[in-house]
Amino acid sequence: MTDPLAALALNKLICTGVDLSYETPADPEPRPGTEAAFDALVTQYYKLFRESIRADVAFLRSIEESPNVARFDNTVYQLRTAKQHDDNRRAKAFYAEWARGRSWEAAAEAFLGESAKALSDLDRISLLVRRDAKLTKRWRDNASVEPDAIFEAVCRDMDARFGYGYRQKLLHNISHRQRRLTPGVDVRAAVEQFCAQEITAAEDLTLPVPYHQVLDRLGLLGKRKARAALLVAYSVCAATDLTGEAFLQRVEEAWQVGSS
């Protein structure tokens, strides 16, 4: 049997030239036998459906609304929210009803059954898009401003590589910033800037001298431009192996050129 998630990923790649970024969730055998194991399974699918492939789910639902997709979207949201927010009575009641009269194995089986139907429908809709030139263009246009796609392009430009977990952390920050953009803004240009900033900030650098020595050397202790001066210092740190006085001298030279 074809894996609907893998098929969805293939259809997206063919239509948009962009990979579907996700971590394959578990399909455990035997099914989880405890509440904690069931909750962990729900969390995996929540991260897949409502984080990793969220943009593509929203796009495909805009093409054709599927009761199976809508049902699972609600199920995974309510089950996860019940364990994340103690004050959400609706989610608590949904969780209790889901588990009532079921073993944890049966609860997991029912949950995975809903997820399989939802993913199968998404795969089916993505194939419809693939077969329609206009819909394919819409998906391609939609993907062109996805943080994932832009992030990959910026990473290539900067020769930056990250593990899956850390990559998702950076993408979360970028997506949060994107959602705060005002209408009329060039989304792609703004997201490119966000990606460059997050990737640069992720650089694990330690100045070879205490930061206050840099500021003291430049006469900027307590001054408005102190942060800008430290950005220059970190740039020198990333680009050279200088230490001590030689490092401070190079930072001073770079600051004089950059601030003139």
C-alpha positions as YAML, in Angstrom:
chain: A
units: angstrom
residues:
- id: 1
  name: MET
  ca: [0.00, 0.00, 0.00]
- id: 2
  name: THR
  ca: [1.28, 3.46, -0.91]
- id: 3
  name: ASP
  ca: [2.26, 5.65, 2.01]
- id: 4
  name: PRO
  ca: [-0.08, 8.68, 1.63]
- id: 5
  name: LEU
  ca: [2.39, 11.01, 3.37]
- id: 6
  name: ALA
  ca: [5.21, 10.00, 1.02]
- id: 7
  name: ALA
  ca: [2.85, 10.35, -1.96]
- id: 8
  name: LEU
  ca: [1.81, 13.81, -0.78]
- id: 9
  name: ALA
  ca: [5.46, 14.78, -0.48]
- id: 10
  name: LEU
  ca: [6.14, 13.55, -4.02]
- id: 11
  name: ASN
  ca: [3.18, 15.48, -5.43]
- id: 12
  name: LYS
  ca: [4.32, 18.66, -3.72]
- id: 13
  name: LEU
  ca: [7.85, 18.26, -5.04]
- id: 14
  name: ILE
  ca: [6.59, 17.69, -8.59]
- id: 15
  name: CYS
  ca: [4.18, 20.65, -8.45]
- id: 16
  name: THR
  ca: [6.33, 23.19, -6.64]
- id: 17
  name: GLY
  ca: [9.94, 22.01, -6.74]
- id: 18
  name: VAL
  ca: [9.92, 22.28, -2.93]
- id: 19
  name: ASP
  ca: [10.27, 19.37, -0.51]
- id: 20
  name: LEU
  ca: [7.57, 18.63, 2.03]
- id: 21
  name: SER
  ca: [9.45, 19.14, 5.29]
- id: 22
  name: TYR
  ca: [8.37, 16.66, 7.95]
- id: 23
  name: GLU
  ca: [9.51, 13.96, 10.33]
- id: 24
  name: THR
  ca: [7.65, 10.69, 9.77]
- id: 25
  name: PRO
  ca: [5.52, 9.96, 12.86]
- id: 26
  name: ALA
  ca: [5.40, 6.57, 14.49]
- id: 27
  name: ASP
  ca: [3.01, 3.77, 13.52]
- id: 28
  name: PRO
  ca: [3.77, 1.62, 16.56]
- id: 29
  name: GLU
  ca: [3.18, -2.09, 16.85]
- id: 30
  name: PRO
  ca: [1.99, -3.02, 19.36]
- id: 31
  name: ARG
  ca: [-0.13, 0.07, 19.94]
- id: 32
  name: PRO
  ca: [0.70, 2.28, 22.94]
- id: 33
  name: GLY
  ca: [-0.51, 0.65, 26.12]
- id: 34
  name: THR
  ca: [-0.35, 3.58, 28.53]
- id: 35
  name: GLU
  ca: [-1.79, 7.07, 28.71]
- id: 36
  name: ALA
  ca: [1.69, 8.60, 28.49]
- id: 37
  name: ALA
  ca: [2.53, 6.59, 25.37]
- id: 38
  name: PHE
  ca: [-0.79, 7.55, 23.79]
- id: 39
  name: ASP
  ca: [-0.13, 11.24, 24.55]
- id: 40
  name: ALA
  ca: [3.33, 10.98, 22.98]
- id: 41
  name: LEU
  ca: [1.77, 9.53, 19.82]
- id: 42
  name: VAL
  ca: [-0.74, 12.38, 19.67]
- id: 43
  name: THR
  ca: [2.07, 14.92, 20.05]
- id: 44
  name: GLN
  ca: [3.95, 13.45, 17.07]
- id: 45
  name: TYR
  ca: [0.91, 13.79, 14.83]
- id: 46
  name: TYR
  ca: [0.10, 17.25, 16.18]
- id: 47
  name: LYS
  ca: [3.58, 18.43, 15.22]
- id: 48
  name: LEU
  ca: [3.21, 16.84, 11.79]
- id: 49
  name: PHE
  ca: [-0.29, 18.03, 10.97]
- id: 50
  name: ARG
  ca: [-0.46, 21.40, 12.70]
- id: 51
  name: GLU
  ca: [3.19, 22.49, 12.45]
- id: 52
  name: SER
  ca: [5.39, 20.76, 9.86]
- id: 53
  name: ILE
  ca: [2.87, 20.46, 6.99]
- id: 54
  name: ARG
  ca: [0.43, 23.09, 8.25]
- id: 55
  name: ALA
  ca: [0.76, 25.38, 5.21]
- id: 56
  name: ASP
  ca: [0.17, 22.53, 2.76]
- id: 57
  name: VAL
  ca: [-2.81, 21.23, 4.72]
- id: 58
  name: ALA
  ca: [-4.34, 24.71, 4.63]
- id: 59
  name: PHE
  ca: [-3.69, 25.03, 0.88]
- id: 60
  name: LEU
  ca: [-5.15, 21.63, 0.02]
- id: 61
  name: ARG
  ca: [-8.20, 22.30, 2.21]
- id: 62
  name: SER
  ca: [-8.73, 25.50, 0.24]
- id: 63
  name: ILE
  ca: [-8.94, 23.37, -2.92]
- id: 64
  name: GLU
  ca: [-11.36, 20.83, -1.47]
- id: 65
  name: GLU
  ca: [-12.64, 20.59, 2.07]
- id: 66
  name: SER
  ca: [-12.55, 17.04, 3.34]
- id: 67
  name: PRO
  ca: [-14.64, 15.90, 6.33]
- id: 68
  name: ASN
  ca: [-11.89, 13.42, 7.20]
- id: 69
  name: VAL
  ca: [-9.24, 16.14, 7.27]
- id: 70
  name: ALA
  ca: [-11.47, 18.51, 9.26]
- id: 71
  name: ARG
  ca: [-12.32, 15.73, 11.74]
- id: 72
  name: PHE
  ca: [-8.70, 14.72, 12.34]
- id: 73
  name: ASP
  ca: [-7.58, 18.34, 12.58]
- id: 74
  name: ASN
  ca: [-10.06, 18.81, 15.40]
- id: 75
  name: THR
  ca: [-9.21, 15.47, 17.04]
- id: 76
  name: VAL
  ca: [-5.47, 16.02, 17.20]
- id: 77
  name: TYR
  ca: [-5.95, 19.61, 18.37]
- id: 78
  name: GLN
  ca: [-8.37, 18.69, 21.17]
- id: 79
  name: LEU
  ca: [-6.38, 15.68, 22.39]
- id: 80
  name: ARG
  ca: [-3.12, 17.61, 22.54]
- id: 81
  name: THR
  ca: [-4.67, 20.76, 23.99]
- id: 82
  name: ALA
  ca: [-6.25, 18.74, 26.80]
- id: 83
  name: LYS
  ca: [-2.78, 17.85, 28.06]
- id: 84
  name: GLN
  ca: [-1.19, 21.25, 27.37]
- id: 85
  name: HIS
  ca: [-3.84, 23.59, 28.81]
- id: 86
  name: ASP
  ca: [-5.53, 22.62, 32.08]
- id: 87
  name: ASP
  ca: [-8.09, 25.42, 31.74]
- id: 88
  name: ASN
  ca: [-9.50, 24.24, 28.39]
- id: 89
  name: ARG
  ca: [-12.64, 22.42, 29.54]
- id: 90
  name: ARG
  ca: [-13.80, 21.62, 26.02]
- id: 91
  name: ALA
  ca: [-10.55, 19.84, 25.21]
- id: 92
  name: LYS
  ca: [-10.59, 18.03, 28.56]
- id: 93
  name: ALA
  ca: [-14.12, 16.79, 27.86]
- id: 94
  name: PHE
  ca: [-13.13, 15.67, 24.33]
- id: 95
  name: TYR
  ca: [-10.16, 13.72, 25.70]
- id: 96
  name: ALA
  ca: [-12.29, 12.03, 28.36]
- id: 97
  name: GLU
  ca: [-14.90, 11.04, 25.80]
- id: 98
  name: TRP
  ca: [-12.23, 9.71, 23.43]
- id: 99
  name: ALA
  ca: [-10.74, 7.47, 26.11]
- id: 100
  name: ARG
  ca: [-14.04, 6.38, 27.68]
- id: 101
  name: GLY
  ca: [-14.66, 2.65, 27.33]
- id: 102
  name: ARG
  ca: [-11.43, 2.09, 25.40]
- id: 103
  name: SER
  ca: [-8.10, 0.59, 26.29]
- id: 104
  name: TRP
  ca: [-5.16, 2.82, 25.43]
- id: 105
  name: GLU
  ca: [-4.36, 0.45, 22.58]
- id: 106
  name: ALA
  ca: [-7.88, 0.91, 21.20]
- id: 107
  name: ALA
  ca: [-7.69, 4.68, 21.68]
- id: 108
  name: ALA
  ca: [-4.45, 4.75, 19.68]
- id: 109
  name: GLU
  ca: [-5.92, 2.51, 16.97]
- id: 110
  name: ALA
  ca: [-8.91, 4.84, 16.55]
- id: 111
  name: PHE
  ca: [-6.63, 7.87, 16.48]
- id: 112
  name: LEU
  ca: [-4.33, 6.35, 13.85]
- id: 113
  name: GLY
  ca: [-7.36, 5.32, 11.81]
- id: 114
  name: GLU
  ca: [-8.53, 8.94, 11.66]
- id: 115
  name: SER
  ca: [-5.05, 10.14, 10.76]
- id: 116
  name: ALA
  ca: [-4.79, 7.60, 7.91]
- id: 117
  name: LYS
  ca: [-8.10, 8.77, 6.41]
- id: 118
  name: ALA
  ca: [-7.05, 12.42, 6.65]
- id: 119
  name: LEU
  ca: [-3.66, 11.82, 5.04]
- id: 120
  name: SER
  ca: [-5.23, 9.69, 2.30]
- id: 121
  name: ASP
  ca: [-7.61, 12.52, 1.45]
- id: 122
  name: LEU
  ca: [-4.75, 15.04, 1.40]
- id: 123
  name: ASP
  ca: [-2.84, 12.73, -0.94]
- id: 124
  name: ARG
  ca: [-5.91, 12.45, -3.18]
- id: 125
  name: ILE
  ca: [-6.42, 16.24, -3.30]
- id: 126
  name: SER
  ca: [-2.72, 16.82, -3.99]
- id: 127
  name: LEU
  ca: [-3.01, 14.48, -6.99]
- id: 128
  name: LEU
  ca: [-5.93, 16.55, -8.28]
- id: 129
  name: VAL
  ca: [-3.74, 19.63, -7.99]
- id: 130
  name: ARG
  ca: [-0.91, 17.87, -9.78]
- id: 131
  name: ARG
  ca: [-3.20, 17.07, -12.73]
- id: 132
  name: ASP
  ca: [-4.47, 20.65, -13.08]
- id: 133
  name: ALA
  ca: [-2.03, 23.27, -14.44]
- id: 134
  name: LYS
  ca: [-3.83, 26.20, -12.78]
- id: 135
  name: LEU
  ca: [-3.96, 24.50, -9.40]
- id: 136
  name: THR
  ca: [-0.33, 23.45, -9.74]
- id: 137
  name: LYS
  ca: [0.62, 27.09, -10.29]
- id: 138
  name: ARG
  ca: [-1.38, 28.10, -7.21]
- id: 139
  name: TRP
  ca: [0.47, 25.54, -5.09]
- id: 140
  name: ARG
  ca: [3.80, 26.67, -6.54]
- id: 141
  name: ASP
  ca: [2.98, 30.32, -5.81]
- id: 142
  name: ASN
  ca: [1.88, 29.39, -2.32]
- id: 143
  name: ALA
  ca: [5.08, 27.43, -1.69]
- id: 144
  name: SER
  ca: [7.25, 30.30, -2.93]
- id: 145
  name: VAL
  ca: [6.59, 32.25, 0.27]
- id: 146
  name: GLU
  ca: [6.65, 29.30, 2.68]
- id: 147
  name: PRO
  ca: [9.25, 29.78, 5.40]
- id: 148
  name: ASP
  ca: [10.55, 26.22, 4.78]
- id: 149
  name: ALA
  ca: [11.34, 26.86, 1.12]
- id: 150
  name: ILE
  ca: [12.87, 30.28, 1.73]
- id: 151
  name: PHE
  ca: [14.86, 28.93, 4.67]
- id: 152
  name: GLU
  ca: [16.35, 26.19, 2.49]
- id: 153
  name: ALA
  ca: [17.35, 28.73, -0.17]
- id: 154
  name: VAL
  ca: [18.98, 31.04, 2.38]
- id: 155
  name: CYS
  ca: [20.78, 28.08, 3.99]
- id: 156
  name: ARG
  ca: [22.24, 27.18, 0.60]
- id: 157
  name: ASP
  ca: [23.38, 30.77, 0.06]
- id: 158
  name: MET
  ca: [25.02, 30.82, 3.50]
- id: 159
  name: ASP
  ca: [26.29, 27.21, 3.41]
- id: 160
  name: ALA
  ca: [24.45, 26.58, 6.69]
- id: 161
  name: ARG
  ca: [23.23, 23.18, 7.90]
- id: 162
  name: PHE
  ca: [21.09, 22.27, 10.90]
- id: 163
  name: GLY
  ca: [19.71, 19.10, 12.42]
- id: 164
  name: TYR
  ca: [15.97, 18.54, 12.13]
- id: 165
  name: GLY
  ca: [15.11, 19.63, 15.68]
- id: 166
  name: TYR
  ca: [17.12, 22.84, 15.62]
- id: 167
  name: ARG
  ca: [15.92, 23.61, 12.11]
- id: 168
  name: GLN
  ca: [12.31, 23.35, 13.31]
- id: 169
  name: LYS
  ca: [13.10, 25.69, 16.19]
- id: 170
  name: LEU
  ca: [14.44, 28.34, 13.80]
- id: 171
  name: LEU
  ca: [11.49, 27.86, 11.44]
- id: 172
  name: HIS
  ca: [9.09, 28.31, 14.35]
- id: 173
  name: ASN
  ca: [10.67, 31.69, 15.09]
- id: 174
  name: ILE
  ca: [10.55, 32.69, 11.42]
- id: 175
  name: SER
  ca: [6.92, 31.61, 10.99]
- id: 176
  name: HIS
  ca: [5.91, 33.54, 14.11]
- id: 177
  name: ARG
  ca: [7.52, 36.68, 12.73]
- id: 178
  name: GLN
  ca: [5.93, 36.14, 9.32]
- id: 179
  name: ARG
  ca: [2.45, 36.01, 10.85]
- id: 180
  name: ARG
  ca: [3.03, 39.49, 12.28]
- id: 181
  name: LEU
  ca: [3.75, 41.07, 8.89]
- id: 182
  name: THR
  ca: [1.39, 43.86, 7.88]
- id: 183
  name: PRO
  ca: [-0.58, 43.78, 4.61]
- id: 184
  name: GLY
  ca: [1.27, 45.10, 1.59]
- id: 185
  name: VAL
  ca: [4.71, 43.93, 2.72]
- id: 186
  name: ASP
  ca: [6.86, 41.96, 0.28]
- id: 187
  name: VAL
  ca: [6.50, 38.64, 2.13]
- id: 188
  name: ARG
  ca: [9.36, 36.83, 0.43]
- id: 189
  name: ALA
  ca: [11.84, 39.66, 1.00]
- id: 190
  name: ALA
  ca: [10.81, 39.97, 4.64]
- id: 191
  name: VAL
  ca: [11.05, 36.22, 5.28]
- id: 192
  name: GLU
  ca: [14.47, 36.11, 3.59]
- id: 193
  name: GLN
  ca: [15.61, 38.74, 6.09]
- id: 194
  name: PHE
  ca: [14.13, 36.76, 9.00]
- id: 195
  name: CYS
  ca: [15.91, 33.60, 7.79]
- id: 196
  name: ALA
  ca: [19.25, 35.37, 7.44]
- id: 197
  name: GLN
  ca: [18.88, 36.86, 10.92]
- id: 198
  name: GLU
  ca: [17.93, 33.57, 12.57]
- id: 199
  name: ILE
  ca: [20.69, 31.63, 10.81]
- id: 200
  name: THR
  ca: [23.27, 34.24, 11.74]
- id: 201
  name: ALA
  ca: [22.10, 34.36, 15.34]
- id: 202
  name: ALA
  ca: [22.39, 30.56, 15.51]
- id: 203
  name: GLU
  ca: [26.14, 30.81, 14.94]
- id: 204
  name: ASP
  ca: [27.78, 29.49, 18.11]
- id: 205
  name: LEU
  ca: [30.43, 32.15, 18.71]
- id: 206
  name: THR
  ca: [32.38, 33.18, 21.78]
- id: 207
  name: LEU
  ca: [34.37, 36.40, 21.68]
- id: 208
  name: PRO
  ca: [38.07, 35.86, 22.45]
- id: 209
  name: VAL
  ca: [37.92, 38.77, 24.92]
- id: 210
  name: PRO
  ca: [35.21, 39.92, 27.37]
- id: 211
  name: TYR
  ca: [32.55, 41.98, 25.56]
- id: 212
  name: HIS
  ca: [33.17, 45.02, 27.77]
- id: 213
  name: GLN
  ca: [36.78, 45.17, 26.56]
- id: 214
  name: VAL
  ca: [35.46, 45.66, 23.03]
- id: 215
  name: LEU
  ca: [33.11, 48.42, 24.12]
- id: 216
  name: ASP
  ca: [35.77, 50.08, 26.25]
- id: 217
  name: ARG
  ca: [38.24, 50.01, 23.36]
- id: 218
  name: LEU
  ca: [35.70, 51.76, 21.14]
- id: 219
  name: GLY
  ca: [34.53, 54.19, 23.82]
- id: 220
  name: LEU
  ca: [31.00, 52.81, 23.64]
- id: 221
  name: LEU
  ca: [30.32, 51.51, 27.15]
- id: 222
  name: GLY
  ca: [26.76, 52.54, 27.96]
- id: 223
  name: LYS
  ca: [26.27, 54.12, 24.52]
- id: 224
  name: ARG
  ca: [23.45, 53.57, 22.01]
- id: 225
  name: LYS
  ca: [25.77, 52.02, 19.40]
- id: 226
  name: ALA
  ca: [27.17, 49.40, 21.77]
- id: 227
  name: ARG
  ca: [25.11, 46.57, 20.27]
- id: 228
  name: ALA
  ca: [26.14, 47.51, 16.74]
- id: 229
  name: ALA
  ca: [29.78, 47.43, 17.81]
- id: 230
  name: LEU
  ca: [29.37, 43.95, 19.26]
- id: 231
  name: LEU
  ca: [27.86, 42.74, 15.97]
- id: 232
  name: VAL
  ca: [31.07, 43.92, 14.29]
- id: 233
  name: ALA
  ca: [33.10, 42.11, 16.94]
- id: 234
  name: TYR
  ca: [31.21, 38.87, 16.38]
- id: 235
  name: SER
  ca: [31.72, 39.24, 12.62]
- id: 236
  name: VAL
  ca: [35.47, 39.57, 13.12]
- id: 237
  name: CYS
  ca: [35.35, 36.56, 15.46]
- id: 238
  name: ALA
  ca: [33.56, 34.48, 12.80]
- id: 239
  name: ALA
  ca: [35.93, 35.53, 10.02]
- id: 240
  name: THR
  ca: [39.31, 35.29, 11.80]
- id: 241
  name: ASP
  ca: [41.22, 33.38, 14.46]
- id: 242
  name: LEU
  ca: [42.58, 36.53, 16.09]
- id: 243
  name: THR
  ca: [42.80, 36.83, 19.86]
- id: 244
  name: GLY
  ca: [43.76, 39.41, 22.47]
- id: 245
  name: GLU
  ca: [45.18, 42.74, 21.30]
- id: 246
  name: ALA
  ca: [45.24, 41.66, 17.65]
- id: 247
  name: PHE
  ca: [41.51, 40.94, 17.82]
- id: 248
  name: LEU
  ca: [40.70, 44.26, 19.47]
- id: 249
  name: GLN
  ca: [42.81, 46.11, 16.89]
- id: 250
  name: ARG
  ca: [40.96, 44.42, 14.00]
- id: 251
  name: VAL
  ca: [37.57, 45.19, 15.57]
- id: 252
  name: GLU
  ca: [38.61, 48.81, 16.00]
- id: 253
  name: GLU
  ca: [39.65, 49.05, 12.37]
- id: 254
  name: ALA
  ca: [36.43, 47.42, 11.16]
- id: 255
  name: TRP
  ca: [34.34, 49.70, 13.37]
- id: 256
  name: GLN
  ca: [36.08, 52.83, 12.07]
- id: 257
  name: VAL
  ca: [35.41, 51.78, 8.47]
- id: 258
  name: GLY
  ca: [31.86, 50.62, 9.10]
- id: 259
  name: SER
  ca: [30.74, 53.65, 11.13]
- id: 260
  name: SER
  ca: [32.42, 56.35, 9.04]
...
